[in-house]
Amino acid sequence: MVDVAALLEDLAAECADLDRIVAALPAADWSRDTPATGWTIAHQIGHLTWTDEVATRSATDAAAFGELVRTALPRAATFVDEAAVEAAAAPPDELLARWRRGREAFGNALLAVPAGTKLSWFGPPMSPASMISARLMETWAHGQDIADTLGVTRTPTARLRTIAHIGVRTRNFAYAVNELAVPAEEFRIELTAPDGTVWSWGPEAASQRVTGPAVDFCLRVTQRRHPDDLALTATGADARQWLRIAQAFAGPTGSGRAAGQFA
C-alpha cells in the first residue's frame, strides 16, 4: 500500500524548495516571462495555487467540485489558463500567501480521505496517492519553468522517482493523445537516480529500452526539455518515438521546448 503521509511529505518538501526560490523575489520579477508561452512567474504560481484549491474541493466537497467541472466544460480549452490569469492578477505577496494556505489545506484534506476512495477529477477519478503524485509532478515541472527563468540550478532529489513513475505509467496515454498505435511490447526503463542507484521499470529482456539520468527523463516527460538536449538513450524505434511524444500530464502539450533552448 502506498504511504500517503510519506507522499505528502515529499510534496511539502517540493513546495518548500520552490517557495524558497520565489519568496525573496522583488515584486517586479513575478511578471517575468517563463518558457511557457504567455505565462509569467505569477501565472505559474497562480496555476499551482488554483489546482491545489480545486483538488482540495474534490477531496472535501464532491458536489461543489462536480459543479465546477460542469461550468468549466464549455471552456475546456481555456479554463485552466483563465484561472492562472485571475490568480496572477493579485499582488505577489497575496498570491504567495494564498499558495501557502492552499497547499496546507490540500495536505490536510488528503490525509483525511478514507483508504480506497477515488477522487473526482477533470479526467478519470484518482486515488489520494495518485492525486498527491500528480501535484508533486506539477509542482516540480512548473518549478522548473521558474528556475529556468531565473537561471537557478536545482539539486535533483529522490522525489524524482514519483515523477519518473508517472512518466512510465503514462506511456500509453501519450500514444493515445497523439492518435498513434500503442506498442504491444512493454519497454524497459533504467534511470540513474541522484544518489547513483538505478530505478527500473519493465521486463529486463525488453528490446525497446530507455536509459539515462532520472532528472533528464523527468525533464522529458514533463516536456521541459527537448529530447535532443538530454542524456537519454532510446534503443528501438518505438522507444525513440515515445521520447518524442512522452507526457506525464493530462493537459495540452503546448509548444514544448526547442532544441538548444537551454544550452
Phi, psi and omega per residue, in radians:
M1 nan 2.389 -3.134
V2 -1.232 2.384 3.140
D3 -1.475 1.748 -3.098
V4 -1.094 -0.711 -3.136
A5 -1.078 -0.701 3.133
A6 -1.169 -0.684 3.084
L7 -1.098 -0.700 3.111
L8 -1.138 -0.607 3.072
E9 -1.118 -0.719 3.092
D10 -1.113 -0.735 3.123
L11 -1.102 -0.766 3.126
A12 -1.059 -0.691 3.125
A13 -1.161 -0.699 3.122
E14 -1.132 -0.745 3.103
C15 -1.098 -0.730 -3.128
A16 -1.104 -0.688 3.106
D17 -1.075 -0.762 3.119
L18 -1.218 -0.661 3.109
D19 -0.995 -0.731 -3.136
R20 -1.118 -0.500 3.130
I21 -1.279 -0.731 -3.019
V22 -1.644 -0.364 -2.998
A23 -1.068 -0.624 -3.071
A24 -1.644 0.080 -3.104
L25 -1.195 2.432 2.951
P26 -1.052 2.614 -3.086
A27 -0.957 -0.629 -3.095
A28 -1.121 -0.518 -3.107
D29 -1.224 -0.366 3.120
W30 -1.152 -0.311 3.124
S31 -1.667 0.141 3.104
R32 -1.243 2.420 3.127
D33 -1.218 2.443 3.071
T34 -1.808 3.015 3.121
P35 -1.091 -0.313 3.064
A36 -1.362 2.007 -3.020
T37 -0.937 2.182 3.079
G38 1.500 -0.050 -3.091
W39 -1.956 2.249 3.014
T40 -1.584 3.126 3.029
I41 -1.021 -0.705 3.122
A42 -1.077 -0.685 3.090
H43 -1.094 -0.715 -3.131
Q44 -1.081 -0.849 3.125
I45 -1.194 -0.644 3.098
G46 -1.081 -0.694 3.110
H47 -1.123 -0.802 3.112
L48 -1.057 -0.721 -3.133
T49 -1.084 -0.886 -3.121
W50 -1.064 -0.746 -3.099
T51 -1.167 -0.699 3.038
D52 -1.015 -0.747 -3.085
E53 -1.167 -0.752 -3.130
V54 -1.279 -0.520 3.048
A55 -1.155 -0.673 3.058
T56 -1.094 -0.692 3.109
R57 -1.098 -0.707 3.097
S58 -1.047 -0.673 -3.086
A59 -1.377 -0.353 -3.030
T60 -2.029 -0.376 -3.071
D61 -2.616 1.487 -3.056
A62 -1.052 -0.654 -3.123
A63 -1.147 -0.748 3.131
A64 -1.150 -0.655 3.110
F65 -1.169 -0.718 3.104
G66 -1.045 -0.654 3.099
E67 -1.176 -0.666 3.093
L68 -1.067 -0.774 3.125
V69 -1.090 -0.732 -3.122
R70 -1.066 -0.761 -3.125
T71 -1.303 -0.410 -3.130
A72 -1.414 -0.452 -3.027
L73 -0.937 -0.753 3.140
P74 -1.145 -0.269 -3.128
R75 -2.065 0.660 -3.015
A76 -0.975 -0.573 -3.072
A77 -1.499 -0.169 -2.999
T78 -2.253 -0.278 -2.937
F79 -1.155 -0.523 3.107
V80 -1.165 -0.807 3.101
D81 -1.101 -0.682 -3.141
E82 -1.072 -0.723 3.123
A83 -1.135 -0.675 3.109
A84 -1.142 -0.724 3.124
V85 -1.091 -0.780 -3.128
E86 -1.094 -0.791 -3.131
A87 -1.156 -0.682 -3.089
A88 -1.192 -0.267 -3.133
A89 -1.268 -0.293 -3.136
A90 -1.301 2.680 3.028
P91 -1.007 2.536 -3.065
P92 -0.924 -0.705 -3.119
D93 -1.157 -0.602 3.105
E94 -1.234 -0.720 3.126
L95 -1.127 -0.746 3.130
L96 -1.073 -0.754 3.116
A97 -1.125 -0.685 3.123
R98 -1.129 -0.736 3.107
W99 -1.075 -0.763 -3.141
R100 -1.094 -0.766 3.116
R101 -1.116 -0.729 -3.072
G102 -1.155 -0.717 -3.112
R103 -1.278 -0.535 3.049
E104 -1.180 -0.747 3.118
A105 -1.105 -0.680 3.112
F106 -1.054 -0.828 3.140
G107 -1.038 -0.790 3.130
N108 -1.105 -0.695 -3.116
A109 -1.164 -0.748 -3.092
L110 -1.233 -0.545 3.071
L111 -1.118 -0.494 -3.078
A112 -1.538 -0.111 -3.125
V113 -1.291 2.209 -3.136
P114 -1.071 2.534 3.102
A115 -0.996 2.453 3.126
G116 1.549 -0.104 -3.141
T117 -1.331 2.466 3.004
K118 -1.868 2.290 -3.110
L119 -1.708 2.373 3.102
S120 -1.155 2.561 3.082
W121 -2.583 -3.075 -3.116
F122 -1.292 -0.311 2.996
G123 -2.002 -2.504 3.114
P124 -1.098 2.649 3.068
P125 -1.012 2.645 -3.049
M126 -2.214 2.531 2.984
S127 -1.252 2.787 3.069
P128 -0.948 -0.728 -3.138
A129 -1.082 -0.738 3.129
S130 -1.154 -0.679 3.123
M131 -1.093 -0.790 3.135
I132 -1.141 -0.751 3.129
S133 -1.045 -0.702 3.120
A134 -1.142 -0.677 3.103
R135 -1.152 -0.659 3.091
L136 -1.100 -0.787 -3.137
M137 -1.073 -0.798 -3.116
E138 -1.157 -0.703 3.131
T139 -1.084 -0.752 3.121
W140 -1.136 -0.762 -3.081
A141 -1.169 -0.830 3.125
H142 -1.228 -0.525 3.016
G143 -1.095 -0.595 3.093
Q144 -1.134 -0.695 3.086
D145 -1.034 -0.734 -3.139
I146 -1.198 -0.754 3.117
A147 -1.063 -0.721 3.116
D148 -1.105 -0.683 3.129
T149 -1.085 -0.702 -3.050
L150 -1.617 -0.082 -3.100
G151 1.263 0.508 -3.135
V152 -1.620 2.318 3.043
T153 -1.718 2.109 -3.128
R154 -1.621 2.598 3.111
T155 -1.531 2.105 3.112
P156 -1.085 2.541 3.141
T157 -2.264 3.025 3.096
A158 -1.128 -0.234 3.108
R159 -1.118 -0.325 3.107
L160 -1.053 -0.404 -3.103
R161 -1.057 -0.689 3.111
T162 -1.107 -0.726 -3.138
I163 -1.174 -0.748 3.103
A164 -1.083 -0.693 3.140
H165 -1.078 -0.741 3.082
I166 -1.074 -0.739 3.130
G167 -1.034 -0.709 3.102
V168 -1.194 -0.793 -3.066
R169 -1.169 -0.407 -3.099
T170 -1.657 0.247 3.133
R171 -0.941 -0.935 -3.082
N172 -1.119 -0.614 3.098
F173 -1.048 -0.751 -3.133
A174 -1.057 -0.707 3.091
Y175 -1.138 -0.728 -3.097
A176 -1.110 -0.796 -3.094
V177 -1.212 -0.370 3.070
N178 -1.654 0.116 3.098
E179 0.980 0.793 3.111
L180 -2.057 2.651 3.116
A181 -1.185 2.357 3.141
V182 -1.347 2.245 3.100
P183 -1.029 2.444 -3.124
A184 -1.291 -0.521 -3.078
E185 -1.483 2.417 2.999
E186 -1.218 2.656 3.107
F187 -1.732 2.717 2.975
R188 -1.770 2.194 3.120
I189 -2.048 2.162 3.088
E190 -2.248 2.027 -3.049
L191 -2.140 2.400 3.105
T192 -1.475 2.043 -3.111
A193 -1.281 2.878 3.119
P194 -0.991 -0.493 -3.138
D195 -1.570 0.092 3.092
G196 1.627 -0.182 3.068
T197 -1.317 3.005 -3.103
V198 -1.999 2.246 3.011
W199 -1.734 2.384 -3.075
S200 -2.413 2.645 3.067
W201 -2.448 2.619 3.042
G202 1.504 2.923 -3.079
P203 -1.173 2.394 -3.117
E204 -1.037 -0.544 -3.052
A205 -1.566 0.072 -3.099
A206 -1.037 2.454 -3.140
S207 -1.441 -0.437 3.104
Q208 -1.627 2.114 -2.983
R209 -2.434 2.608 2.985
V210 -2.283 2.229 3.135
T211 -2.342 2.746 3.092
G212 2.538 -3.008 -3.132
P213 -1.169 2.430 3.129
A214 -1.043 -0.681 -3.118
V215 -1.116 -0.644 3.116
D216 -1.178 -0.693 3.107
F217 -1.087 -0.745 3.132
C218 -1.151 -0.683 3.062
L219 -1.076 -0.598 -3.132
R220 -1.307 -0.848 -3.051
V221 -1.242 -0.320 2.994
T222 -1.634 0.030 3.104
Q223 1.010 0.662 3.049
R224 -1.632 -0.105 3.042
R225 -2.510 2.592 3.037
H226 -1.269 2.501 -3.111
P227 -1.044 -0.477 -3.130
D228 -1.201 -0.300 -3.071
D229 -1.739 0.205 -3.049
L230 -2.081 2.671 -3.133
A231 -1.572 0.846 3.113
L232 -1.806 2.435 3.082
T233 -1.979 2.135 3.091
A234 -1.890 2.137 3.118
T235 -1.862 2.067 -3.114
G236 1.866 2.529 -3.087
A237 -1.083 -0.698 -3.129
D238 -1.148 -0.738 3.130
A239 -1.110 -0.702 3.111
R240 -1.125 -0.699 3.114
Q241 -1.121 -0.724 -3.107
W242 -1.060 -0.740 -3.133
L243 -1.097 -0.413 3.106
R244 -1.332 -0.481 -3.028
I245 -2.023 -0.088 -3.014
A246 -0.969 2.382 3.024
Q247 -2.641 2.295 -3.107
A248 -1.679 0.084 -3.079
F249 -2.096 2.786 -3.025
A250 -1.584 -0.338 -3.049
G251 -1.378 -3.103 3.110
P252 -1.055 2.605 -3.082
T253 -1.339 -0.416 -3.047
G254 1.194 -2.770 -3.078
S255 -1.522 -0.126 -3.136
G256 1.187 -2.720 -3.115
R257 -2.160 2.456 -3.097
A258 -1.408 2.669 3.054
A259 -1.069 2.313 3.131
G260 1.395 0.044 -3.076
Q261 -1.067 -0.561 -3.092
F262 -2.024 0.408 -3.128
A263 -1.204 nan nan
